[in-house]
C-alpha cells in the first residue's frame, strides 16, 4: 500500500493506492484545479466519486460547490471543470466486471471477527 500526503506544489497527489488483488479500491486522490482546468471522468475504466472539498466547479452545465459529490460510473465520460480554484478528493473503485474475477482476499477473516 502506498500512502502519501498532498503535495502543495502539484495539482494532483495520489494519497492511497492498493494492489488490485487485495481491494476493490484503485486509489484515493487529491486534486487542486486552477480556474478553467478540467478533470475528465470515465476514461480510466473505474467508478469514480469526486467530493468537492473547496471551490466551485461545473459538470454538464450543473454548478457544483463545496460539499457536492459527483458519482461517475465506469465508462460514463464527463469533464468536471473548475470555476474557481477547486480542491477535490477522488475515490476510484473497480467495476463489478473486474472484482468478480479477482481471487479471494488474503487473509480473509471469518465473519464473526469482522467488526470495527
PADO-179032 format. One record per atom (N, C-alpha, C, O, CB): z, y, x; atom name; residue number from 1. Coordinates in nm, 4 decimals, padded with zeros to 6 digits. Glycine has a CB too. Example, Ala and Ser with C-alpha at 12.3 -4.5 7.8 and 13.67 -1.06 7.14 Angstrom:
2
        Z        Y        X at   i
  00.7800 -00.5690  01.3190  N   1
  00.7800 -00.4500  01.2300 CA   1
  00.7800 -00.3300  01.3200  C   1
  00.8465 -00.3319  01.4236  O   1
  00.9046 -00.4473  01.1308 CB   1
  00.7080 -00.2250  01.2850  N   2
  00.7140 -00.1060  01.3670 CA   2
  00.7870  00.0030  01.2900  C   2
  00.8039  00.1138  01.3409  O   2
  00.5725 -00.0598  01.4084 CB   2
REM end
This chain:
116
        Z        Y        X at   i
  00.0000 -00.1168  00.0843  N   1
  00.0000  00.0000  00.0000 CA   1
  00.0000  00.1231  00.0889  C   1
  00.0697  00.1282  00.1902  O   1
  00.1210 -00.0002 -00.0960 CB   1
 -00.0788  00.2220  00.0499  N   2
 -00.0831  00.3490  00.1214 CA   2
 -00.0135  00.4523  00.0333  C   2
 -00.0454  00.4642 -00.0850  O   2
 -00.2313  00.3921  00.1555 CB   2
  00.0804  00.5265  00.0894  N   3
  00.1483  00.6330  00.0156 CA   3
  00.1409  00.7592  00.0992  C   3
  00.1794  00.7582  00.2162  O   3
  00.2970  00.5954 -00.0170 CB   3
  00.0917  00.8689  00.0408  N   4
  00.0772  00.9966  00.1097 CA   4
  00.1394  01.1086  00.0278  C   4
  00.1771  01.0886 -00.0877  O   4
 -00.0707  01.0266  00.1375 CB   4
  00.1497  01.2255  00.0875  N   5
  00.1871  01.3465  00.0153 CA   5
  00.0649  01.4369  00.0106  C   5
 -00.0219  01.4269  00.0973  O   5
  00.3092  01.4188  00.0827 CB   5
  00.0559  01.5262 -00.0901  N   6
 -00.0620  01.6136 -00.0974 CA   6
 -00.0795  01.6967  00.0293  C   6
  00.0174  01.7452  00.0877  O   6
 -00.0513  01.7062 -00.2182 CB   6
 -00.2037  01.7117  00.0696  N   7
 -00.2372  01.7935  00.1856 CA   7
 -00.2792  01.9307  00.1342  C   7
 -00.3861  01.9428  00.0744  O   7
 -00.3508  01.7274  00.2725 CB   7
 -00.1978  02.0357  00.1559  N   8
 -00.2310  02.1676  00.1020 CA   8
 -00.3585  02.2274  00.1623  C   8
 -00.4141  02.3220  00.1064  O   8
 -00.1158  02.2619  00.1253 CB   8
 -00.4050  02.1743  00.2739  N   9
 -00.5260  02.2258  00.3376 CA   9
 -00.6522  02.1589  00.2829  C   9
 -00.7628  02.1982  00.3198  O   9
 -00.5181  02.2059  00.4883 CB   9
 -00.6380  02.0596  00.1966  N  10
 -00.7528  01.9867  00.1447 CA  10
 -00.7482  01.9878 -00.0075  C  10
 -00.6402  01.9958 -00.0661  O  10
 -00.7554  01.8414  00.1988 CB  10
 -00.8634  01.9800 -00.0717  N  11
 -00.8652  01.9839 -00.2174 CA  11
 -00.8396  01.8465 -00.2792  C  11
 -00.8159  01.8377 -00.3997  O  11
 -00.9981  02.0382 -00.2659 CB  11
 -00.8439  01.7386 -00.1998  N  12
 -00.8231  01.6045 -00.2528 CA  12
 -00.7322  01.5262 -00.1593  C  12
 -00.7513  01.5279 -00.0377  O  12
 -00.9577  01.5314 -00.2719 CB  12
 -00.6341  01.4580 -00.2156  N  13
 -00.5486  01.3675 -00.1392 CA  13
 -00.5277  01.2416 -00.2218  C  13
 -00.4900  01.2499 -00.3387  O  13
 -00.4117  01.4347 -00.1028 CB  13
 -00.5514  01.1264 -00.1631  N  14
 -00.5185  01.0005 -00.2278 CA  14
 -00.3702  00.9764 -00.2028  C  14
 -00.3294  00.9542 -00.0888  O  14
 -00.6074  00.8814 -00.1739 CB  14
 -00.2894  00.9805 -00.3083  N  15
 -00.1448  00.9632 -00.2937 CA  15
 -00.1062  00.8166 -00.2775  C  15
 -00.0231  00.7821 -00.1935  O  15
 -00.0727  01.0223 -00.4139 CB  15
 -00.1674  00.7308 -00.3590  N  16
 -00.1343  00.5882 -00.3559 CA  16
 -00.2623  00.5089 -00.3772  C  16
 -00.3430  00.5421 -00.4640  O  16
 -00.0272  00.5518 -00.4642 CB  16
 -00.2803  00.4051 -00.2986  N  17
 -00.3921  00.3136 -00.3166 CA  17
 -00.3398  00.1723 -00.2914  C  17
 -00.2711  00.1463 -00.1926  O  17
 -00.5120  00.3489 -00.2205 CB  17
 -00.3739  00.0820 -00.3827  N  18
 -00.3294 -00.0564 -00.3669 CA  18
 -00.4489 -00.1485 -00.3602  C  18
 -00.5566 -00.1175 -00.4111  O  18
 -00.2363 -00.0980 -00.4819 CB  18
 -00.4282 -00.2625 -00.2963  N  19
 -00.5332 -00.3638 -00.2896 CA  19
 -00.5565 -00.4246 -00.4262  C  19
 -00.4612 -00.4508 -00.4997  O  19
 -00.4973 -00.4729 -00.1884 CB  19
 -00.6821 -00.4475 -00.4609  N  20
 -00.7144 -00.4937 -00.5955 CA  20
 -00.6628 -00.6339 -00.6265  C  20
 -00.6617 -00.6736 -00.7430  O  20
 -00.8623 -00.4905 -00.6149 CB  20
 -00.6210 -00.7086 -00.5278  N  21
 -00.5680 -00.8414 -00.5575 CA  21
 -00.4252 -00.8360 -00.6101  C  21
 -00.3726 -00.9380 -00.6544  O  21
 -00.5735 -00.9282 -00.4337 CB  21
 -00.3622 -00.7208 -00.6062  N  22
 -00.2224 -00.7108 -00.6467 CA  22
 -00.1968 -00.6081 -00.7554  C  22
 -00.0816 -00.5914 -00.7956  O  22
 -00.1389 -00.6782 -00.5289 CB  22
 -00.2975 -00.5388 -00.8048  N  23
 -00.2723 -00.4351 -00.9035 CA  23
 -00.3999 -00.3949 -00.9746  C  23
 -00.5084 -00.3966 -00.9165  O  23
 -00.2087 -00.3141 -00.8382 CB  23
 -00.3853 -00.3582 -01.1027  N  24
 -00.4980 -00.3049 -01.1778 CA  24
 -00.5217 -00.1584 -01.1434  C  24
 -00.6283 -00.1046 -01.1732  O  24
 -00.4744 -00.3208 -01.3279 CB  24
 -00.4238 -00.0931 -01.0810  N  25
 -00.4379  00.0473 -01.0463 CA  25
 -00.5125  00.0596 -00.9148  C  25
 -00.4702  00.0051 -00.8128  O  25
 -00.3003  00.1161 -01.0377 CB  25
 -00.6240  00.1315 -00.9178  N  26
 -00.7009  00.1515 -00.7956 CA  26
 -00.6369  00.2594 -00.7095  C  26
 -00.6173  00.2411 -00.5893  O  26
 -00.8461  00.1886 -00.8286 CB  26
 -00.6041  00.3735 -00.7731  N  27
 -00.5488  00.4833 -00.6943 CA  27
 -00.4839  00.5878 -00.7836  C  27
 -00.5091  00.5951 -00.9039  O  27
 -00.6575  00.5478 -00.6092 CB  27
 -00.3998  00.6679 -00.7205  N  28
 -00.3443  00.7885 -00.7812 CA  28
 -00.3784  00.9008 -00.6849  C  28
 -00.3478  00.8937 -00.5659  O  28
 -00.1869  00.7773 -00.8076 CB  28
 -00.4432  01.0061 -00.7384  N  29
 -00.4983  01.1103 -00.6524 CA  29
 -00.4536  01.2492 -00.6977  C  29
 -00.4300  01.2736 -00.8160  O  29
 -00.6509  01.1023 -00.6509 CB  29
 -00.4426  01.3386 -00.6006  N  30
 -00.4048  01.4776 -00.6252 CA  30
 -00.5255  01.5642 -00.5927  C  30
 -00.5829  01.5534 -00.4844  O  30
 -00.2794  01.5198 -00.5399 CB  30
 -00.5642  01.6507 -00.6871  N  31
 -00.6808  01.7370 -00.6702 CA  31
 -00.6396  01.8825 -00.6878  C  31
 -00.5588  01.9136 -00.7752  O  31
 -00.7924  01.6995 -00.7706 CB  31
 -00.6938  01.9713 -00.6065  N  32
 -00.6825  02.1156 -00.6265 CA  32
 -00.8248  02.1701 -00.6295  C  32
 -00.8916  02.1794 -00.5265  O  32
 -00.5954  02.1850 -00.5129 CB  32
 -00.8697  02.2059 -00.7492  N  33
 -01.0068  02.2533 -00.7660 CA  33
 -01.0099  02.4050 -00.7687  C  33
 -00.9290  02.4686 -00.8362  O  33
 -01.0690  02.1964 -00.8945 CB  33
 -01.1036  02.4625 -00.6949  N  34
 -01.1273  02.6068 -00.6978 CA  34
 -01.2011  02.6409 -00.8273  C  34
 -01.2635  02.5532 -00.8871  O  34
 -01.2091  02.6536 -00.5721 CB  34
 -01.1950  02.7665 -00.8715  N  35
 -01.2713  02.8050 -00.9906 CA  35
 -01.4183  02.7639 -00.9775  C  35
 -01.4811  02.7848 -00.8738  O  35
 -01.2608  02.9569 -01.0141 CB  35
 -01.4706  02.7060 -01.0833  N  36
 -01.6086  02.6565 -01.0935 CA  36
 -01.6331  02.5250 -01.0204  C  36
 -01.7420  02.4687 -01.0314  O  36
 -01.7026  02.7596 -01.0402 CB  36
 -01.5351  02.4748 -00.9464  N  37
 -01.5516  02.3446 -00.8805 CA  37
 -01.5380  02.2354 -00.9853  C  37
 -01.4543  02.2451 -01.0751  O  37
 -01.4468  02.3249 -00.7654 CB  37
 -01.6196  02.1320 -00.9744  N  38
 -01.6190  02.0250 -01.0730 CA  38
 -01.5705  01.8927 -01.0172  C  38
 -01.5753  01.8681 -00.8967  O  38
 -01.7557  02.0077 -01.1295 CB  38
 -01.5240  01.8086 -01.1073  N  39
 -01.4840  01.6721 -01.0758 CA  39
 -01.5574  01.5830 -01.1750  C  39
 -01.5317  01.5898 -01.2952  O  39
 -01.3263  01.6523 -01.0833 CB  39
 -01.6488  01.4994 -01.1254  N  40
 -01.7262  01.4120 -01.2126 CA  40
 -01.6493  01.2833 -01.2367  C  40
 -01.6096  01.2143 -01.1428  O  40
 -01.8648  01.3821 -01.1520 CB  40
 -01.6290  01.2522 -01.3638  N  41
 -01.5577  01.1315 -01.4044 CA  41
 -01.6586  01.0252 -01.4467  C  41
 -01.7699  01.0575 -01.4880  O  41
 -01.4581  01.1619 -01.5197 CB  41
 -01.6199  00.9000 -01.4363  N  42
 -01.7030  00.7911 -01.4860 CA  42
 -01.8050  00.7366 -01.3890  C  42
 -01.8870  00.6534 -01.4277  O  42
 -01.7725  00.8352 -01.6050 CB  42
 -01.8031  00.7803 -01.2636  N  43
 -01.9027  00.7305 -01.1683 CA  43
 -01.8467  00.6247 -01.0738  C  43
 -01.9213  00.5655 -00.9958  O  43
 -01.9583  00.8454 -01.0876 CB  43
 -01.7165  00.6009 -01.0804  N  44
 -01.6533  00.5056 -00.9891 CA  44
 -01.6427  00.3648 -01.0473  C  44
 -01.6028  00.2725 -00.9763  O  44
 -01.5158  00.5547 -00.9517 CB  44
 -01.6775  00.3460 -01.1748  N  45
 -01.6658  00.2150 -01.2375 CA  45
 -01.5228  00.1801 -01.2745  C  45
 -01.4895  00.0625 -01.2897  O  45
 -01.7211  00.1097 -01.1464 CB  45
 -01.4380  00.2809 -01.2889  N  46
 -01.2973  00.2608 -01.3233 CA  46
 -01.2606  00.3521 -01.4396  C  46
 -01.3265  00.4534 -01.4632  O  46
 -01.2052  00.2882 -01.2008 CB  46
 -01.1546  00.3154 -01.5124  N  47
 -01.0994  00.4041 -01.6144 CA  47
 -01.0238  00.5146 -01.5421  C  47
 -00.9624  00.4903 -01.4383  O  47
 -01.0058  00.3267 -01.7149 CB  47
 -01.0280  00.6368 -01.5968  N  48
 -00.9586  00.7477 -01.5322 CA  48
 -00.8745  00.8238 -01.6336  C  48
 -00.9178  00.8500 -01.7458  O  48
 -01.0589  00.8422 -01.4642 CB  48
 -00.7535  00.8586 -01.5915  N  49
 -00.6676  00.9503 -01.6660 CA  49
 -00.6438  01.0684 -01.5729  C  49
 -00.5998  01.0508 -01.4593  O  49
 -00.5306  00.8817 -01.7122 CB  49
 -00.6730  01.1888 -01.6213  N  50
 -00.6566  01.3091 -01.5405 CA  50
 -00.5575  01.3999 -01.6123  C  50
 -00.5800  01.4399 -01.7265  O  50
 -00.7939  01.3820 -01.5166 CB  50
 -00.4485  01.4315 -01.5450  N  51
 -00.3447  01.5182 -01.6006 CA  51
 -00.3580  01.6549 -01.5359  C  51
 -00.3621  01.6654 -01.4133  O  51
 -00.2015  01.4588 -01.5778 CB  51
 -00.3648  01.7597 -01.6169  N  52
 -00.3745  01.8951 -01.5628 CA  52
 -00.2323  01.9445 -01.5373  C  52
 -00.1567  01.9724 -01.6303  O  52
 -00.4523  01.9915 -01.6610 CB  52
 -00.1979  01.9545 -01.4092  N  53
 -00.0635  01.9971 -01.3695 CA  53
 -00.0504  02.1487 -01.3716  C  53
  00.0575  02.2004 -01.4004  O  53
 -00.0299  01.9441 -01.2303 CB  53
 -00.1580  02.2210 -01.3418  N  54
 -00.1570  02.3678 -01.3420 CA  54
 -00.3005  02.4161 -01.3516  C  54
 -00.3924  02.3514 -01.3014  O  54
 -00.0870  02.4255 -01.2139 CB  54
 -00.3191  02.5302 -01.4164  N  55
 -00.4509  02.5916 -01.4233 CA  55
 -00.5207  02.5662 -01.5546  C  55
 -00.4618  02.5171 -01.6509  O  55
 -00.5360  02.5421 -01.3118 CB  55
 -00.6494  02.6013 -01.5561  N  56
 -00.7330  02.5855 -01.6749 CA  56
 -00.8658  02.5240 -01.6330  C  56
 -00.9193  02.5535 -01.5262  O  56
 -00.7552  02.7221 -01.7472 CB  56
 -00.9171  02.4382 -01.7196  N  57
 -01.0443  02.3720 -01.6927 CA  57
 -01.1167  02.3524 -01.8244  C  57
 -01.0657  02.3867 -01.9311  O  57
 -01.0236  02.2361 -01.6195 CB  57
 -01.2357  02.2968 -01.8153  N  58
 -01.3091  02.2613 -01.9359 CA  58
 -01.3877  02.1343 -01.9104  C  58
 -01.4258  02.1035 -01.7975  O  58
 -01.4027  02.3759 -01.9801 CB  58
 -01.4111  02.0612 -02.0191  N  59
 -01.4928  01.9404 -02.0124 CA  59
 -01.5696  01.9309 -02.1434  C  59
 -01.5099  01.9337 -02.2511  O  59
 -01.4051  01.8116 -01.9873 CB  59
 -01.7003  01.9197 -02.1347  N  60
 -01.7878  01.9103 -02.2515 CA  60
 -01.7577  02.0200 -02.3532  C  60
 -01.7523  01.9938 -02.4734  O  60
 -01.7735  01.7732 -02.3171 CB  60
 -01.7381  02.1428 -02.3053  N  61
 -01.7145  02.2568 -02.3919 CA  61
 -01.5728  02.2704 -02.4452  C  61
 -01.5435  02.3648 -02.5186  O  61
 -01.8064  02.2500 -02.5046 CB  61
 -01.4851  02.1786 -02.4100  N  62
 -01.3459  02.1842 -02.4563 CA  62
 -01.2591  02.2486 -02.3496  C  62
 -01.2658  02.2118 -02.2324  O  62
 -01.2930  02.0426 -02.4910 CB  62
 -01.1779  02.3443 -02.3904  N  63
 -01.0891  02.4122 -02.2967 CA  63
 -00.9626  02.3303 -02.2774  C  63
 -00.9038  02.2801 -02.3732  O  63
 -01.0547  02.5541 -02.3465 CB  63
 -00.9221  02.3176 -02.1524  N  64
 -00.8042  02.2408 -02.1152 CA  64
 -00.7093  02.3310 -02.0387  C  64
 -00.7530  02.4218 -01.9679  O  64
 -00.8423  02.1163 -02.0310 CB  64
 -00.5797  02.3067 -02.0525  N  65
 -00.4818  02.3850 -01.9781 CA  65
 -00.3682  02.2939 -01.9335  C  65
 -00.3682  02.1740 -01.9615  O  65
 -00.4277  02.5026 -02.0638 CB  65
 -00.2725  02.3524 -01.8644  N  66
 -00.1593  02.2767 -01.8119 CA  66
 -00.1005  02.1855 -01.9201  C  66
 -00.0748  02.2284 -02.0326  O  66
 -00.0511  02.3723 -01.7579 CB  66
 -00.0800  02.0587 -01.8832  N  67
 -00.0220  01.9610 -01.9746 CA  67
 -00.1233  01.8752 -02.0469  C  67
 -00.0865  01.7726 -02.1043  O  67
  00.0612  02.0304 -02.0740 CB  67
 -00.2504  01.9139 -02.0462  N  68
 -00.3527  01.8335 -02.1121 CA  68
 -00.3825  01.7096 -02.0291  C  68
 -00.3683  01.7094 -01.9068  O  68
 -00.4813  01.9158 -02.1344 CB  68
 -00.4241  01.6040 -02.0988  N  69
 -00.4630  01.4787 -02.0338 CA  69
 -00.6038  01.4423 -02.0800  C  69
 -00.6340  01.4467 -02.1993  O  69
 -00.3615  01.3634 -02.0665 CB  69
 -00.6891  01.4064 -01.9851  N  70
 -00.8246  01.3608 -02.0155 CA  70
 -00.8290  01.2115 -01.9858  C  70
 -00.7933  01.1688 -01.8760  O  70
 -00.9336  01.4400 -01.9322 CB  70
 -00.8727  01.1322 -02.0833  N  71
 -00.8911  00.9889 -02.0642 CA  71
 -01.0401  00.9604 -02.0619  C  71
 -01.1115  00.9913 -02.1574  O  71
 -00.8196  00.9066 -02.1761 CB  71
 -01.0867  00.9018 -01.9534  N  72
 -01.2294  00.8748 -01.9366 CA  72
 -01.2499  00.7262 -01.9097  C  72
 -01.2145  00.6770 -01.8026  O  72
 -01.2889  00.9602 -01.8212 CB  72
 -01.3067  00.6546 -02.0059  N  73
 -01.3345  00.5127 -01.9837 CA  73
 -01.4366  00.4932 -01.8714  C  73
 -01.5161  00.5825 -01.8422  O  73
 -01.3854  00.4476 -02.1130 CB  73
 -01.4332  00.3774 -01.8102  N  74
 -01.5296  00.3450 -01.7050 CA  74
 -01.6712  00.3646 -01.7574  C  74
 -01.7018  00.3278 -01.8708  O  74
 -01.5100  00.1998 -01.6545 CB  74
 -01.7563  00.4219 -01.6754  N  75
 -01.8986  00.4461 -01.7032 CA  75
 -01.9235  00.5543 -01.8071  C  75
 -02.0390  00.5761 -01.8437  O  75
 -01.9630  00.3191 -01.7490 CB  75
 -01.8213  00.6230 -01.8563  N  76
 -01.8379  00.7323 -01.9524 CA  76
 -01.8374  00.8631 -01.8736  C  76
 -01.7323  00.9243 -01.8547  O  76
 -01.7242  00.7311 -02.0625 CB  76
 -01.9546  00.9055 -01.8280  N  77
 -01.9654  01.0193 -01.7353 CA  77
 -01.9434  01.1539 -01.8034  C  77
 -01.9928  01.1798 -01.9131  O  77
 -02.1013  01.0189 -01.6688 CB  77
 -01.8679  01.2379 -01.7346  N  78
 -01.8450  01.3753 -01.7776 CA  78
 -01.7983  01.4533 -01.6556  C  78
 -01.7462  01.3956 -01.5602  O  78
 -01.7400  01.3832 -01.8950 CB  78
 -01.8172  01.5847 -01.6592  N  79
 -01.7715  01.6678 -01.5482 CA  79
 -01.6629  01.7621 -01.5967  C  79
 -01.6842  01.8412 -01.6886  O  79
 -01.8888  01.7472 -01.4864 CB  79
 -01.5469  01.7529 -01.5346  N  80
 -01.4378  01.8451 -01.5588 CA  80
 -01.4575  01.9608 -01.4621  C  80
 -01.4660  01.9396 -01.3411  O  80
 -01.2969  01.7761 -01.5407 CB  80
 -01.4648  02.0831 -01.5140  N  81
 -01.4904  02.1998 -01.4300 CA  81
 -01.3727  02.2955 -01.4399  C  81
 -01.3279  02.3295 -01.5494  O  81
 -01.6222  02.2705 -01.4713 CB  81
 -01.3226  02.3389 -01.3238  N  82
 -01.2103  02.4315 -01.3184 CA  82
 -01.2548  02.5704 -01.3619  C  82
 -01.3605  02.6178 -01.3202  O  82
 -01.1502  02.4361 -01.1768 CB  82
 -01.1745  02.6360 -01.4455  N  83
 -01.1965  02.7749 -01.4844 CA  83
 -01.1188  02.8648 -01.3886  C  83
 -01.1708  02.9649 -01.3395  O  83
 -01.1531  02.7999 -01.6327 CB  83
 -00.9940  02.8275 -01.3630  N  84
 -00.9097  02.8935 -01.2633 CA  84
 -00.8770  02.7878 -01.1588  C  84
 -00.9175  02.6726 -01.1740  O  84
 -00.7779  02.9558 -01.3277 CB  84
 -00.8047  02.8237 -01.0529  N  85
 -00.7605  02.7182 -00.9616 CA  85
 -00.6808  02.6180 -01.0447  C  85
 -00.5881  02.6552 -01.1167  O  85
 -00.6741  02.7763 -00.8417 CB  85
 -00.7175  02.4922 -01.0339  N  86
 -00.6607  02.3888 -01.1202 CA  86
 -00.6106  02.2729 -01.0356  C  86
 -00.6812  02.2220 -00.9485  O  86
 -00.7647  02.3395 -01.2231 CB  86
 -00.4876  02.2327 -01.0631  N  87
 -00.4272  02.1200 -00.9910 CA  87
 -00.4223  02.0014 -01.0868  C  87
 -00.3728  02.0122 -01.1990  O  87
 -00.2829  02.1560 -00.9368 CB  87
 -00.4742  01.8889 -01.0405  N  88
 -00.4869  01.7692 -01.1229 CA  88
 -00.4181  01.6501 -01.0580  C  88
 -00.4062  01.6424 -00.9357  O  88
 -00.6338  01.7373 -01.1481 CB  88
 -00.3732  01.5578 -01.1413  N  89
 -00.3273  01.4275 -01.0957 CA  89
 -00.4173  01.3259 -01.1635  C  89
 -00.4228  01.3192 -01.2863  O  89
 -00.1741  01.4026 -01.1287 CB  89
 -00.4877  01.2470 -01.0839  N  90
 -00.5799  01.1475 -01.1376 CA  90
 -00.5285  01.0074 -01.1139  C  90
 -00.4800  00.9752 -01.0054  O  90
 -00.7178  01.1635 -01.0758 CB  90
 -00.5395  00.9236 -01.2168  N  91
 -00.4994  00.7829 -01.2068 CA  91
 -00.6211  00.6995 -01.2424  C  91
 -00.6780  00.7140 -01.3506  O  91
 -00.3767  00.7493 -01.3010 CB  91
 -00.6605  00.6125 -01.1513  N  92
 -00.7782  00.5279 -01.1719 CA  92
 -00.7343  00.3823 -01.1822  C  92
 -00.6605  00.3320 -01.0975  O  92
 -00.8812  00.5463 -01.0565 CB  92
 -00.7815  00.3150 -01.2887  N  93
 -00.7489  00.1737 -01.3081 CA  93
 -00.8767  00.0940 -01.3293  C  93
 -00.9772  00.1464 -01.3774  O  93
 -00.6527  00.1550 -01.4281 CB  93
 -00.8710 -00.0321 -01.2929  N  94
 -00.9863 -00.1192 -01.3087 CA  94
 -01.0037 -00.1583 -01.4547  C  94
 -00.9047 -00.1769 -01.5254  O  94
 -00.9719 -00.2440 -01.2213 CB  94
 -01.1279 -00.1712 -01.5014  N  95
 -01.1513 -00.2163 -01.6384 CA  95
 -01.1204 -00.3656 -01.6526  C  95
 -01.1098 -00.4383 -01.5539  O  95
 -01.2968 -00.1879 -01.6800 CB  95
 -01.1065 -00.4085 -01.7766  N  96
 -01.0710 -00.5472 -01.8057 CA  96
 -01.1722 -00.6459 -01.7474  C  96
 -01.1352 -00.7569 -01.7090  O  96
 -01.0600 -00.5676 -01.9561 CB  96
 -01.2993 -00.6064 -01.7404  N  97
 -01.4006 -00.6969 -01.6844 CA  97
 -01.3708 -00.7305 -01.5387  C  97
 -01.4096 -00.8368 -01.4902  O  97
 -01.5402 -00.6345 -01.6957 CB  97
 -01.3027 -00.6411 -01.4695  N  98
 -01.2627 -00.6668 -01.3313 CA  98
 -01.1303 -00.7409 -01.3275  C  98
 -01.1181 -00.8421 -01.2584  O  98
 -01.2525 -00.5356 -01.2523 CB  98
 -01.0310 -00.6923 -01.4006  N  99
 -00.8969 -00.7523 -01.3922 CA  99
 -00.8943 -00.8964 -01.4432  C  99
 -00.8126 -00.9764 -01.3976  O  99
 -00.7973 -00.6685 -01.4713 CB  99
 -00.9829 -00.9302 -01.5378  N 100
 -00.9870 -01.0689 -01.5858 CA 100
 -01.0317 -01.1656 -01.4773  C 100
 -01.0040 -01.2852 -01.4853  O 100
 -01.0799 -01.0804 -01.7055 CB 100
 -01.1008 -01.1143 -01.3754  N 101
 -01.1500 -01.2002 -01.2680 CA 101
 -01.0607 -01.1998 -01.1443  C 101
 -01.0895 -01.2691 -01.0467  O 101
 -01.2883 -01.1578 -01.2294 CB 101
 -00.9523 -01.1220 -01.1480  N 102
 -00.8612 -01.1182 -01.0340 CA 102
 -00.7715 -01.2414 -01.0347  C 102
 -00.7370 -01.2914 -01.1418  O 102
 -00.7762 -00.9894 -01.0364 CB 102
 -00.7336 -01.2904 -00.9191  N 103
 -00.6393 -01.4024 -00.9150 CA 103
 -00.5017 -01.3557 -00.9627  C 103
 -00.4758 -01.2354 -00.9681  O 103
 -00.6302 -01.4619 -00.7715 CB 103
 -00.4132 -01.4497 -00.9972  N 104
 -00.2788 -01.4113 -01.0398 CA 104
 -00.2096 -01.3296 -00.9309  C 104
 -00.2348 -01.3480 -00.8118  O 104
 -00.1953 -01.5361 -01.0743 CB 104
 -00.1231 -01.2402 -00.9736  N 105
 -00.0479 -01.1605 -00.8763 CA 105
  00.0496 -01.2499 -00.8003  C 105
  00.1028 -01.3472 -00.8537  O 105
  00.0281 -01.0449 -00.9465 CB 105
  00.0710 -01.2143 -00.6758  N 106
  00.1630 -01.2907 -00.5921 CA 106
  00.2613 -01.1920 -00.5324  C 106
  00.2140 -01.0932 -00.4762  O 106
  00.0875 -01.3716 -00.4801 CB 106
  00.3897 -01.2073 -00.5380  N 107
  00.4561 -01.3121 -00.6174 CA 107
  00.4668 -01.2717 -00.7642  C 107
  00.4745 -01.1530 -00.7959  O 107
  00.5963 -01.3417 -00.5610 CB 107
  00.4674 -01.3684 -00.8514  N 108
  00.4812 -01.3461 -00.9947 CA 108
  00.6245 -01.3789 -01.0345  C 108
  00.6729 -01.4894 -01.0100  O 108
  00.3789 -01.4322 -01.0759 CB 108
  00.6910 -01.2836 -01.0950  N 109
  00.8298 -01.3047 -01.1375 CA 109
  00.8331 -01.3754 -01.2718  C 109
  00.7483 -01.3502 -01.3574  O 109
  00.9059 -01.1707 -01.1459 CB 109
  00.9315 -01.4649 -01.2911  N 110
  00.9495 -01.5230 -01.4246 CA 110
  00.9786 -01.4107 -01.5245  C 110
  01.0405 -01.3105 -01.4887  O 110
  01.0652 -01.6288 -01.4248 CB 110
  00.9350 -01.4268 -01.6480  N 111
  00.9507 -01.3227 -01.7484 CA 111
  01.0953 -01.2797 -01.7664  C 111
  01.1221 -01.1624 -01.7924  O 111
  00.8958 -01.3699 -01.8794 CB 111
  01.1884 -01.3727 -01.7530  N 112
  01.3313 -01.3391 -01.7697 CA 112
  01.3831 -01.2437 -01.6611  C 112
  01.4875 -01.1810 -01.6791  O 112
  01.4150 -01.4669 -01.7686 CB 112
  01.3113 -01.2325 -01.5490  N 113
  01.3541 -01.1468 -01.4391 CA 113
  01.2782 -01.0131 -01.4341  C 113
  01.3005 -00.9330 -01.3433  O 113
  01.3363 -01.2202 -01.3082 CB 113
  01.1891 -00.9888 -01.5310  N 114
  01.1103 -00.8649 -01.5333 CA 114
  01.1867 -00.7582 -01.6101  C 114
  01.1853 -00.7556 -01.7332  O 114
  00.9701 -00.8885 -01.5971 CB 114
  01.2524 -00.6717 -01.5373  N 115
  01.3275 -00.5631 -01.6008 CA 115
  01.3370 -00.4471 -01.5043  C 115
  01.3303 -00.4643 -01.3826  O 115
  01.4690 -00.6097 -01.6444 CB 115
  01.3524 -00.3301 -01.5600  N 116
  01.3688 -00.2120 -01.4762 CA 116
  01.5138 -00.1735 -01.4758  C 116
  01.5517 -00.0759 -01.4111  O 116
  01.2812 -00.0949 -01.5248 CB 116
REM end
